[in-house]
Amino acid sequence: MAIWQFSLVNNEVRHGNKKRRQLTRHGCNEPFKDRYWCPKQKWFMKEACPFINQRECNNFERMSGERIARM
């Protein structure tokens, strides 16, 4: 059982027992305090991702062979 979880469900951001309306279209770079949520990594990044959406992120990984790492 998770003690605390961050998730995106039906255009809502849920964290712990709180929820709010999702601010970004695809959930990429969803702000939370001083971090940005990455749905692909399922983790928070220190800086906003430069990619517009997850498809662009996947294309970069395929073309460059580099994996986007957690920050």
DSSP file (Angstrom, degrees, kcal/mol; ACC not computed):
  #  RESIDUE AA STRUCTURE BP1 BP2  ACC     N-H-->O    O-->H-N    N-H-->O    O-->H-N    TCO  KAPPA ALPHA  PHI   PSI    X-CA   Y-CA   Z-CA
    1    1 A M              0   0    0      0, 0.0     2,-0.2     0, 0.0     0, 0.0   0.000 360.0 360.0 360.0 129.5    0.0    0.0    0.0
    2    2 A A        -     0   0    0      1,-0.1     3,-0.2     3,-0.0     0, 0.0  -0.532 360.0-154.7 -76.9 139.8    1.4    3.4   -1.0
    3    3 A I  S    S+     0   0    0      1,-0.3     2,-0.3    -2,-0.2    -1,-0.1   0.898  83.7   5.5 -77.6 -42.9    1.7    6.0    1.7
    4    4 A W  S    S-     0   0    0     12,-0.1     2,-0.4     2,-0.0    -1,-0.3  -0.997  72.2-175.7-144.2 136.3    1.5    8.9   -0.8
    5    5 A Q        -     0   0    0     -2,-0.3    11,-1.7    -3,-0.2     2,-0.5  -0.996  16.8-151.5-140.1 141.5    0.9    8.8   -4.5
    6    6 A F  E     +A   15   0A   0     -2,-0.4     2,-0.3     9,-0.2     9,-0.2  -0.949  32.9 159.3-108.3 128.0    0.9   11.4   -7.4
    7    7 A S  E     -A   14   0A   0      7,-2.6     7,-3.1    -2,-0.5     2,-0.5  -0.983  39.0-134.9-148.9 159.1   -1.4   10.4  -10.3
    8    8 A L  E     +A   13   0A   0     -2,-0.3     2,-0.4     5,-0.2     5,-0.2  -0.971  33.3 166.7-115.7 115.6   -3.3   11.9  -13.2
    9    9 A V  E >   -A   12   0A   0      3,-2.5     3,-1.1    -2,-0.5    13,-0.1  -0.980  64.2 -22.2-136.5 121.3   -6.8   10.6  -13.5
   10   10 A N  T 3  S-     0   0    0     -2,-0.4    -1,-0.1     1,-0.3     3,-0.1   0.901 126.6 -46.6  48.6  54.4   -9.6   12.0  -15.8
   11   11 A N  T 3  S+     0   0    0      1,-0.2    11,-2.5    10,-0.1     2,-0.4   0.714 117.9 113.4  61.3  23.9   -8.1   15.5  -16.1
   12   12 A E  E <   -AB   9  21A   0     -3,-1.1    -3,-2.5     9,-0.3     2,-0.6  -0.964  60.3-142.3-123.2 143.3   -7.4   15.6  -12.3
   13   13 A V  E     -AB   8  20A   0      7,-3.2     7,-2.0    -2,-0.4     2,-0.5  -0.914  22.2-167.7 -99.7 125.2   -4.1   15.7  -10.5
   14   14 A R  E     +AB   7  19A   0     -7,-3.1    -7,-2.6    -2,-0.6     2,-0.4  -0.958  13.4 170.2-118.3 131.1   -4.3   13.6   -7.3
   15   15 A H  E >   -AB   6  18A   0      3,-2.2     3,-2.1    -2,-0.5     2,-0.2  -0.953  66.1 -38.6-141.4 119.8   -1.7   13.7   -4.6
   16   16 A G  T 3  S-     0   0    0    -11,-1.7   -12,-0.1    -2,-0.4     0, 0.0  -0.499 123.3 -29.3  62.4-129.8   -2.3   12.1   -1.3
   17   17 A N  T 3  S+     0   0    0     -2,-0.2     2,-0.3    -3,-0.1    -1,-0.3   0.241 123.0  89.6-101.5  13.5   -5.9   12.7   -0.4
   18   18 A K  E <   -B   15   0A   0     -3,-2.1    -3,-2.2     2,-0.0     2,-0.3  -0.725  52.4-174.9-106.5 158.4   -6.1   16.0   -2.3
   19   19 A K  E     +B   14   0A   0     -2,-0.3     2,-0.3    -5,-0.2    -5,-0.2  -0.992   6.5 173.7-149.6 155.4   -7.0   16.7   -5.9
   20   20 A R  E     -B   13   0A   0     -7,-2.0    -7,-3.2    -2,-0.3     2,-0.2  -0.944  43.7 -76.2-151.2 168.0   -7.1   19.6   -8.4
   21   21 A R  E     -B   12   0A   0     -2,-0.3    -9,-0.3    -9,-0.2     2,-0.2  -0.463  53.9-106.1 -69.8 139.7   -7.8   20.2  -12.1
   22   22 A Q        -     0   0    0    -11,-2.5    -1,-0.1    -2,-0.2   -14,-0.0  -0.465  27.1-162.6 -67.0 135.0   -4.9   19.2  -14.4
   23   23 A L        +     0   0    0     -2,-0.2     2,-0.3     8,-0.1    -1,-0.1   0.753  68.5  58.5 -93.0 -27.9   -3.1   22.3  -15.8
   24   24 A T  S    S-     0   0    0      1,-0.1     5,-0.1     7,-0.1     6,-0.1  -0.737  81.4-124.6-106.7 155.5   -1.3   20.7  -18.8
   25   25 A R  S    S+     0   0    0     -2,-0.3    -1,-0.1     1,-0.2   -14,-0.1   0.906 105.2  20.0 -65.8 -44.9   -2.9   18.9  -21.7
   26   26 A H  S    S-     0   0    0      2,-0.2    -1,-0.2   -15,-0.0     3,-0.1   0.398 106.3-107.6-109.0   1.6   -1.0   15.6  -21.5
   27   27 A G  S >  S+     0   0    0      1,-0.3     3,-1.3     2,-0.1     2,-0.2   0.291  75.7 134.7  89.0 -12.1    0.2   15.7  -17.9
   28   28 A C  T 3  S+     0   0    0      1,-0.3    -1,-0.3    10,-0.1    -2,-0.2  -0.533  77.3   8.1 -69.6 136.9    3.8   16.3  -19.0
   29   29 A N  T 3  S+     0   0    0      8,-1.9    -1,-0.3     1,-0.2     9,-0.2   0.750  82.5 172.3  63.4  26.5    5.4   19.1  -16.9
   30   30 A E  E <   -C   37   0B   0     -3,-1.3     7,-2.4     7,-0.8    -1,-0.2  -0.551  33.9-123.3 -65.1 118.0    2.5   19.2  -14.5
   31   31 A P  E     +C   36   0B   0      0, 0.0     2,-0.3     0, 0.0     5,-0.2  -0.375  36.2 171.7 -71.6 141.5    3.7   21.5  -11.8
   32   32 A F  E >   -C   35   0B   0      3,-2.2     3,-1.9    -2,-0.1     2,-0.3  -0.836  65.5 -51.8-148.9 109.0    3.8   20.4   -8.2
   33   33 A K  T 3  S-     0   0    0     -2,-0.3    -1,-0.1     1,-0.3     0, 0.0  -0.464 121.5 -22.8  56.7-120.4    5.6   22.7   -5.7
   34   34 A D  T 3  S+     0   0    0     -2,-0.3    -1,-0.3    -3,-0.1     2,-0.2   0.107 126.3  76.5-106.1  23.4    9.0   23.4   -7.2
   35   35 A R  E <   -C   32   0B   0     -3,-1.9    -3,-2.2    -5,-0.0     2,-0.4  -0.755  69.4-130.3-126.1 171.9    9.1   20.3   -9.4
   36   36 A Y  E     -CD  31  45B   0      9,-2.1     9,-3.3    -2,-0.2     2,-0.3  -0.993  23.0-125.3-129.0 129.9    7.5   19.0  -12.7
   37   37 A W  E     -CD  30  44B   0     -7,-2.4    -8,-1.9    -2,-0.4    -7,-0.8  -0.539  16.2-162.3 -77.7 133.2    5.8   15.7  -13.1
   38   38 A C  E  >> - D   0  43B   0      5,-2.5     4,-1.8    -2,-0.3     5,-1.3  -0.950   3.2-165.6-113.6 108.7    7.0   13.3  -15.9
   39   39 A P  T  45S+     0   0    0      0, 0.0    -1,-0.1     0, 0.0   -11,-0.1   0.793  88.4  56.3 -66.0 -26.3    4.4   10.7  -16.6
   40   40 A K  T  45S+     0   0    0      1,-0.2   -12,-0.0    -3,-0.1    -3,-0.0   0.938 118.3  30.9 -69.4 -46.4    6.9    8.6  -18.6
   41   41 A Q  T  45S-     0   0    0      2,-0.2    -1,-0.2    28,-0.1     3,-0.1   0.647  98.9-137.3 -82.6 -16.1    9.4    8.4  -15.7
   42   42 A K  T  <5S+     0   0    0     -4,-1.8     2,-0.3     1,-0.3   -36,-0.1   0.924  72.0  94.9  53.7  46.6    6.6    8.5  -13.1
   43   43 A W  E   <S-D   38   0B   0     -5,-1.3    -5,-2.5    -7,-0.1     2,-0.3  -0.949  80.6 -92.8-155.5 169.0    8.8   10.9  -11.2
   44   44 A F  E     -D   37   0B   0     -2,-0.3     2,-0.3    -7,-0.2    27,-0.3  -0.730  31.3-150.5 -94.6 139.4    9.4   14.6  -10.6
   45   45 A M  E     -D   36   0B   0     -9,-3.3    -9,-2.1    -2,-0.3    25,-0.1  -0.788  16.5-134.5-105.6 151.0   12.0   16.5  -12.6
   46   46 A K  S    S+     0   0    0     -2,-0.3     2,-0.3   -11,-0.2    -1,-0.1   0.839  92.2  31.4 -71.3 -33.5   13.9   19.6  -11.3
   47   47 A E  S    S-     0   0    0    -11,-0.1   -11,-0.1   -12,-0.0   -18,-0.1  -0.878  97.9 -91.3-124.2 156.0   13.3   21.5  -14.5
   48   48 A A        -     0   0    0     -2,-0.3    -2,-0.1     1,-0.1   -10,-0.0  -0.377  49.3-105.9 -63.5 142.4   10.5   21.5  -17.0
   49   49 A C        -     0   0    0      1,-0.1    -1,-0.1     2,-0.1     8,-0.0  -0.452  17.8-139.0 -69.7 139.7   10.9   19.1  -19.9
   50   50 A P  S    S+     0   0    0      0, 0.0     2,-0.2     0, 0.0    -1,-0.1   0.635  75.8  94.7 -76.4 -12.0   11.9   20.7  -23.2
   51   51 A F  S    S-     0   0    0      1,-0.1    -2,-0.1     3,-0.0     3,-0.1  -0.533  71.9-139.7 -84.2 147.3    9.6   18.4  -25.2
   52   52 A I  S    S-     0   0    0     -2,-0.2     2,-0.3     1,-0.1    -1,-0.1   0.872  80.0 -10.3 -71.5 -38.3    6.0   19.4  -26.1
   53   53 A N  S  > S-     0   0    0    -28,-0.1     4,-1.6   -26,-0.1     3,-0.2  -0.901  77.6 -89.7-152.2 178.4    4.6   16.0  -25.4
   54   54 A Q  H  > S+     0   0    0     -2,-0.3     4,-2.6     1,-0.2     5,-0.2   0.809 119.8  59.6 -68.2 -30.6    5.5   12.4  -24.6
   55   55 A R  H  > S+     0   0    0      2,-0.2     4,-2.5     1,-0.2    -1,-0.2   0.918 105.5  48.7 -63.2 -43.1    5.5   11.4  -28.3
   56   56 A E  H  > S+     0   0    0      2,-0.2     4,-2.1     1,-0.2    -1,-0.2   0.889 110.9  51.4 -63.2 -39.1    8.3   14.0  -29.0
   57   57 A C  H  X S+     0   0    0     -4,-1.6     4,-2.1     2,-0.2    -2,-0.2   0.927 110.5  48.0 -61.5 -47.1   10.2   12.6  -26.0
   58   58 A N  H  X S+     0   0    0     -4,-2.6     4,-2.4     1,-0.2    -2,-0.2   0.891 109.6  53.1 -63.0 -40.2    9.9    9.1  -27.4
   59   59 A N  H  X S+     0   0    0     -4,-2.5     4,-2.6     2,-0.2     5,-0.2   0.904 107.7  51.4 -61.9 -41.4   11.0   10.2  -30.8
   60   60 A F  H  X S+     0   0    0     -4,-2.1     4,-2.7     1,-0.2     6,-0.4   0.929 110.2  49.1 -60.3 -46.1   14.1   11.8  -29.3
   61   61 A E  H  X S+     0   0    0     -4,-2.1     4,-2.0     1,-0.2    -2,-0.2   0.910 113.3  46.4 -61.2 -43.3   15.0    8.6  -27.5
   62   62 A R  H  < S+     0   0    0     -4,-2.4    -2,-0.2     1,-0.2    -1,-0.2   0.913 117.0  42.8 -66.1 -43.0   14.6    6.5  -30.6
   63   63 A M  H  < S+     0   0    0     -4,-2.6    -2,-0.2    -5,-0.2    -1,-0.2   0.875 124.9  32.9 -73.7 -37.7   16.6    8.8  -32.8
   64   64 A S  H  < S-     0   0    0     -4,-2.7    -2,-0.2    -5,-0.2    -3,-0.2   0.714  93.3-133.4 -93.6 -22.2   19.4    9.6  -30.4
   65   65 A G     <  +     0   0    0     -4,-2.0     2,-0.3    -5,-0.4    -4,-0.1   0.479  65.5 127.2  79.8   0.8   19.6    6.3  -28.6
   66   66 A E        -     0   0    0     -6,-0.4     2,-0.4    -5,-0.1    -1,-0.3  -0.718  55.3-137.7 -93.5 141.9   19.7    8.2  -25.3
   67   67 A R        -     0   0    0     -2,-0.3     2,-0.5    -3,-0.1    -5,-0.0  -0.819  23.5-115.5 -96.6 135.9   17.3    7.5  -22.5
   68   68 A I        -     0   0    0     -2,-0.4     2,-0.2   -11,-0.1    -7,-0.0  -0.591  39.7-149.6 -70.3 120.5   15.8   10.4  -20.7
   69   69 A A        -     0   0    0     -2,-0.5     2,-0.1     1,-0.1   -28,-0.1  -0.566  16.2-102.1 -94.7 155.4   17.1   10.1  -17.1
   70   70 A R              0   0    0     -2,-0.2   -25,-0.1     1,-0.1    -1,-0.1  -0.465 360.0 360.0 -68.3 146.1   15.6   11.2  -13.9
   71   71 A M              0   0    0    -27,-0.3    -1,-0.1    -2,-0.1   -26,-0.1   0.391 360.0 360.0-106.9 360.0   16.9   14.4  -12.5
